[in-house]
Amino acid sequence: MSASPAAPVVDIHAHFYPRAYLDLLHERGFASGTTYSTATPESLLKGSGRRYGLHDAAFTDLPERLARMDAQEVDVHALSVPPPDCFAFEPALHAALCRAFNDAASSAHASAPRRLVGLASLPVSSPRAALEELARARSLPGICGVALGTRFAERELSDPAFLPLWEAIASARLPVFLHYAPLTVIGTPERLNAFHLGNVIGNTTETAIAAAHLVFGGVLDRFSDLDICLPHAGGVLPILAGRLDRAHAVRAECRHLQAPPSAYLRRFYYDTVCHSDAILAFLAGFVGADRILLGSDYCFDMGVEQPVAAVARCAAIEPPLRQAVLGATAARLLGLDAS
């Protein structure tokens, strides 16, 4: 663990697959033509159909996770699971998956209360069910935030049916970690099958689409207390700021905002998962280091193996703000500094 207990190093982007969750997926969660495998990623490239792999026991094994956290000099993982609605093809299963994850994340917290907290998963296939699970999950020990997908069961984040959910999240002051659904990226799977483009390009584009719906759809204007963290350093969103502003200036359907879209970029937080010192420096200069949270994408192969070292290398994150990026900001958002 880090040397300063007053300022824990917090990884906001750390995935966790509880055994109960995986058992539900294995038994009930996949449609015909979908492959679930614990084999290596390379083996999943063979064959056709929807493929999902989980080849590293560290996703599930908590002692192994804690050992890897120590090796990375990370004190706290905010546990989340990619949105289960991409697997759940009927509402009852979707709700069961969310309950299984939330209960297991709370149990993980109980096993290591200073090291593990949970970001609740919600069954967004039904706005009412999502509200009900939010009310239940937020009472569980260790649940400090919410992890949501870039779409709500094929509906956009600005869909009016979900305004009560956004209101409840904002009122509870629970931060939201926004993560793509791994099997439903930007609606064009055939073009992105090759070269791992579904992850490399699809995921980062999906993040920008979701953020744009929150901006143009008025969700951020309506809920000023809503704190949302975007994965993968915001994906392609920051580089599109000028283009979004141009649309606001010349397109009638984009002129309704209270300010140009680029003014909303500081409403978001961004993790550090970008694999580029230059891009992390650009992000720090563009949105400010006070809006950046440490992330690793634990423990996918596309994650960052040494996230603390990546921040230390970034000269644009000056020492007075480095502690904020490493964990002080995340600790405040998650309420860890009050515990």
N, C-alpha and C positions, 0 to 999 in steps of 0.2 A: 504494500500500500504506500501511498505518497506520504511525505513527511509532515504535511500540515493537515491535521484533522479538521481545522476550521474551514478549509477550502478543499473539499474532496474533488478529485478528478472524476468527472462524470461523463460516461459514454451514452449519448442520447439515442444512438442507432445500433442496438444490440439485440439480435434476434434470439428467440427462445421457442423451442418446440417441445412442450410437455408430452410425456408418454400418453396421457389420456387423450390429448388432442390428436396425436398421431394414430392412435387406435381407432378413433372415430373416423378419421380420413380413410384409413385402410379398409374399414368395414363398410362405410356408407357414403363416403364423400366424393367418389369419382364417377363420372359418367363413362359410358362405354367408349373405348378408344383412348382413355387416359392411362398413362403408365406412372406408377409410383415405384421408386426404386431407392435402395440404399447403396447402389453401385456408384462407381466413379462418374463424374460429369461426362467424360468421353464416351462411356458406354451408352449414355442417354441420347447421343447423337444418332444412333442407329434406329431404324424403324420410323414409323409415322405415328401421327396422333399427338395429343397433348401430353407432354412429358413433364414430370416434376420429380426432382431428386433431392435426397437428404443423405449425404454420404459421410458426414462427420458427426460422430457421437457427441462432440462438444456442444452441439446445439441443445442437447437434452441433459447431458451429464453435468450436474452443478459443481461437484468438486473439480472436474476438469476445467470448467469455466472459471472458477475462482483462481486456479493455478495460472491460467492464461492471462487473466486480468492482472495478477501480480507481475507476470513477466512483461506486460505492457505498461506497468505503472498506472493502472486504472483502478480507482477505488470503488466506483459504483457503476453498475449496468442498469439502464432503464429498459426493462425487458419488453419486447413487442414481438408480434407475429405478423407476417404479411397478411393482408385482409383475407379472412376465410370465405368471403362471399364468392371468390372465384372458384371455390370448390363446392360450396353448398348450393345444391340445385333445388332445394325446397326449404321454406322458412324454419321448420322445426329443427332440421339439421344445422342450419346456420346458427340459430340460437344456442343449440347444444354445444357447438364448437366454441362459440364465444364464452359460454359459461365455463367450459372445460379449461380454456386458456386462462381466464381471469382467476378462477379458483387456484389453478396451479401457480400462477405468477404470485398470488398472495402467499401461497405455501412456500414458494422459493424465498420470498422476503422473510418469512418467519424463520427459515433455516439460516439466513445470513442477513439480519436486518440492517446492518450498516453497509452492505455490499450490493443488495439486489432490491429494486423496486419495480413495479409493474405499470405498463401503459395498457389500459383496458381496451379490449376488442369488443365491438358492438355489432349486433345483427341488423345491419342497415337494409336488409331486404324488406323490413317493415319499420316505418318511422316510429310506430308505437312500441314495438318490441325493442328498438334501439334505446328509446327513453327509459323503458322499464329496466333494461340491463344496465344502463348508466346509473340509475338510482341504486341498483343492487351492488354493482361493482365498486362504486365510489366509497361504499361503507366497508369494503374489505381492507384489512390491514395491508399497507404497502402499495396500494393502488394510488398513484400520484398524478396520472395523466391519462390521455386517450390516444390510441393509434387508429387512424382511419385511412381508408383507401382514397385513391384519386377519383374514384366514382363511387356512388352509393348504389350498388346492385344495378349497374348500367344506367343509373340516373346521375346527372351532374351534381356537383356539390352545391350549386346555387338553386337546385330544385326547391320551390316554395314548400313542398311537403316536409322538408327537413329543417325549416326555420326554427320550429320549437326545439329541435335537438341542438342546434347551434346556440340558441338562447340558454338552454340548460347547461351546456358545457361552459359558456362564457360566464354565466352566473356562479357556477361552481369554481371558477378560476382554475380550471384544469387545462394545462397546455395540451395541444394536439400535435402529434407527430404524424405527418401525412406521408403515406407510403403507397406506392403503386401495388396493384393486384398482379401477381407475377404471371398469370396465364391470360390476362386480358389487357394487353398493352396497345393503346391507340387504335385498335380495331382493324389492324392490317397484319395479321400474323404471318401470312405467306411471304411478304416482302422482308420480314425481319427474322426469318428462321435461320438464314445463313450467317456465318461469321459471328454468332452471338449478338447480333444487332438488336434483338429484342431487349437485351439488357443494356448494351452500350449506348444505343440511340433511343430505343423505345421508352425505357424507363425515365430517362432524363427529359424526353419530350412530354411524356405523360405528366410529369411534375409541373411543367410549365402550363399545360392545358388546364390542370386542376386549379393552379394559382390564378390563372386568368379568369376562370369562372367565379372564383371567390371575389376578385376585384370587380369585374364588369357586372357580375350578378348581384352586387350590392351587399354581400355578406359582411365584408369588412367595414363598410359604412354603417351597417345596422348594429354591429356588435363591436364596439370600440375596445372591449376588454378581452377579445379573443386573441390568444397567443398560439401561433401556428409555426411549426418548424418544418422546413422543406428538406428532404434528403438530397444527397449527392450534390451538395453545395448549391441547391436550387435548380439543378439540371440546366437546361438551356434558358431559363427565365431571365437571369441577369443580362445576358448578351442581347436579349430581345427588347430591352427597355426602350430604346429609341424607336423601334418599330411599333411598339404598343402606343407610345406617345403620338406617333404619326397617325395611327388609326384614330386615336382620340381627337386629333385636330381636323381630320378630313372626312371621317365616316360618321354618318348620322347615327348609326346604331351604337357608336362608342362615345358620344358626346355627353352622356348623362352623368358621368362621374363628377364628384365634387372637386377632384384635382386630377392632373394627368396621371396615367397609370404608373409612371416611374416613381411618383411620390408615395405609392403604396408599397414599394419594395422593402422599406424599412418597417413595415407592419409584420413582415415575416422574419423568422429566424432561419438560419441555414446551418447545416452540419458541415463538417470539414472533409467529407468523402469526395475528393475530386482527383486525387492521384497526381497532382501537379502543384509544385511550389508556386509557379507563376500564376496559376488560376486562383489559388488560395490568396495570394497577395492582391490580385485584382479584386476579389470579392471583399477582402478587408477594406480596401480603399473605396470600393463602390458603395457598399451598404454599411460599412463600419464594423470594426471588430466586436463591438458590443452586441451585435446581432448574430454572432457566430458561435455555434456550440460544437464541442468535440463529438466526433462520430467515427465508427470503425466499420459498420456493416457486418459485425461479428455474426458468424465466422465464415461467411461466404468467400469463395476464391476471388471475387471482385471487390472484397473489402480491403481495408487498410491494416496492414499487419502491425505497424507501430504508430498509432495515431498521435500519441504525445510527442514523439520525435518529429512528426510532420509539422506540428504547431511550433515546436522549438526552432525549426529551420526557417520559419516564415518571418523575415525581417520586417514585413509590413505590420505584423502584430507585435507592437512594441511591448517591452516587459511590463509596464503598468497594466496593460490590458490582457496579458497572456493568461493570468490566473482566471480572468472572467471567461475566456474562451475554454480553458481547460475544465472548468467546472463551476465557478461561482455563479455564472448566469443561469446555468441549468439547475443548480441547487436552489436558486431563488424561485425559478418557475415551478419546480417540482415540490417546493415546500420543504426541502431537506434541511434548510437552514433554521427551520422552526421546530424541528424534531429533536 
